[in-house]
Amino acid sequence: MPRQTVKLLLVDESGRVLLIRHEDRVTGLRAWYPVGGGIEGGESLQQAAEREAYEEVGLEALTPGVHVWTRDHTYEYDGRTVDVHEDWLLHRVGHFSPAPARLSDHEAATVRGFRWWSSDELRDTADTVFPPALGDLLAGLLRDGVPRVVLDISSASAG
């Protein structure tokens, strides 16, 4: 069974999304990815989002998010293969400087920084971003608004 996760699109007033820079301890691959992680037993998507936002970037009192995307994905991480089901929530937030409140030992050893990205910057960067199509996906979301039904971005964001 895939690991159940929540991914947060923390989008500020300028339409930029907050991403975390991570370095895989096994491969040395550096990549940018959104705030989020596993959903713990009994948590709702929103509860998991609130916990992850606090732990990873120190954001308290997260406003409720809107469920916009879902993605099923398999990736290599820290020397293992991981199957995940991701539920993506859009959260409009004021711009802030990330200050992790409770990183796990693994996260503390692998997180290399934070950055707010515009969709154009995501499309133009040579850096590795997960999911790879995030720039296009974010641009579409900001242009077209919240979809009427949750979109499956699995094929649009392969990689």
C-alpha positions in Angstrom: 0.0 0.0 0.0 1.4 3.4 -0.9 2.4 5.8 1.9 -0.3 8.4 2.3 1.0 12.0 2.2 -0.1 15.6 2.1 1.7 18.2 0.0 1.3 21.9 0.6 1.3 24.6 -2.0 2.1 27.5 0.3 1.5 30.4 -2.0 2.2 34.0 -1.0 0.7 37.3 -2.1 3.0 37.4 -5.1 1.9 34.0 -6.3 5.2 32.3 -5.3 5.3 28.9 -3.8 7.6 27.9 -0.9 9.9 24.9 -1.6 12.5 23.1 0.5 15.9 22.2 -0.8 17.0 18.6 0.2 20.1 16.6 -0.4 19.8 12.8 -0.6 22.4 11.3 1.7 22.9 8.2 -0.5 23.0 9.7 -4.0 23.9 13.3 -3.2 21.0 14.5 -5.4 19.9 18.0 -4.5 16.3 18.8 -5.2 13.5 21.3 -4.4 10.2 20.0 -3.2 7.1 21.4 -1.4 6.4 21.3 2.3 4.6 18.1 3.4 4.9 14.5 4.5 3.2 11.5 5.8 -0.3 11.5 7.2 -0.3 10.0 10.7 -2.9 7.7 12.0 -6.3 9.4 12.5 -5.2 12.7 11.0 -7.3 14.5 8.4 -5.5 16.1 5.4 -5.8 19.5 7.1 -4.5 18.3 10.4 -1.5 16.7 8.7 -1.0 19.9 6.7 -1.0 22.0 9.9 1.5 19.7 11.6 3.8 19.5 8.6 3.7 23.3 8.1 4.7 23.9 11.7 7.4 21.2 11.8 9.1 22.0 8.5 8.8 25.8 8.2 7.5 27.0 11.6 4.2 28.2 10.2 1.5 28.3 12.9 -2.2 28.8 12.5 -2.3 27.6 8.9 -5.5 28.6 7.1 -7.5 25.8 5.7 -6.3 24.5 2.4 -8.2 23.6 -0.7 -7.7 20.1 -2.1 -6.5 20.8 -5.7 -4.4 17.8 -6.9 -3.7 14.2 -6.3 -0.6 12.2 -7.4 0.5 8.6 -7.3 4.3 8.3 -7.6 7.2 5.9 -7.0 10.6 7.4 -6.2 14.1 6.5 -5.0 15.0 8.2 -1.7 17.7 7.6 0.8 18.6 4.2 -0.9 15.1 2.9 -1.0 12.1 2.8 -3.2 9.0 4.5 -1.9 5.4 4.4 -3.3 3.3 7.4 -2.3 -0.2 8.8 -2.8 0.0 12.6 -2.5 -3.0 14.8 -1.8 -2.1 18.5 -2.6 -3.6 21.4 -0.7 -3.5 25.0 -1.8 -2.9 27.4 1.1 -2.8 31.2 0.5 -0.3 32.6 3.1 1.4 35.8 3.8 5.1 35.8 2.9 7.3 34.7 5.8 10.8 33.5 6.5 10.8 29.7 7.1 12.1 28.7 10.5 11.7 24.9 11.1 10.2 24.1 14.5 10.6 20.4 14.7 12.6 18.6 12.0 13.2 14.9 12.4 16.9 13.9 12.7 16.8 12.8 9.1 15.3 16.1 7.9 17.8 18.1 10.0 20.6 16.3 8.3 19.3 16.7 4.7 17.4 20.0 4.5 19.7 22.6 2.8 17.4 25.6 2.6 14.2 27.2 1.5 13.1 29.5 -1.3 10.0 31.1 -2.6 9.6 30.4 -6.4 7.4 31.9 -9.1 6.0 29.6 -11.7 8.3 31.2 -14.3 11.4 30.6 -12.1 10.3 26.9 -11.7 9.9 26.5 -15.4 13.3 28.1 -16.2 15.5 26.6 -13.5 18.2 24.0 -14.2 17.8 22.8 -10.6 15.9 19.5 -9.9 12.3 20.2 -8.8 9.7 17.7 -7.6 7.4 17.2 -9.2 9.2 18.2 -12.4 6.1 20.0 -14.0 5.4 22.1 -10.9 6.1 25.4 -12.7 3.4 24.6 -15.4 1.0 23.1 -12.8 1.3 26.2 -10.6 0.9 28.6 -13.5 -2.3 26.8 -14.5 -3.6 26.8 -11.0 -2.9 30.6 -10.5 -4.3 31.4 -14.0 -7.4 29.2 -14.0 -8.2 29.1 -10.3 -9.1 26.1 -8.1 -10.4 23.2 -10.2 -14.0 22.1 -9.7 -12.8 18.6 -9.1 -9.5 17.4 -7.7 -7.1 16.9 -10.6 -4.9 13.8 -10.9 -1.5 15.2 -11.8 0.3 11.8 -11.9 1.0 11.8 -15.6 1.6 15.5 -15.9 4.3 15.4 -13.2 6.1 12.1 -13.9 9.7 12.1 -12.8 
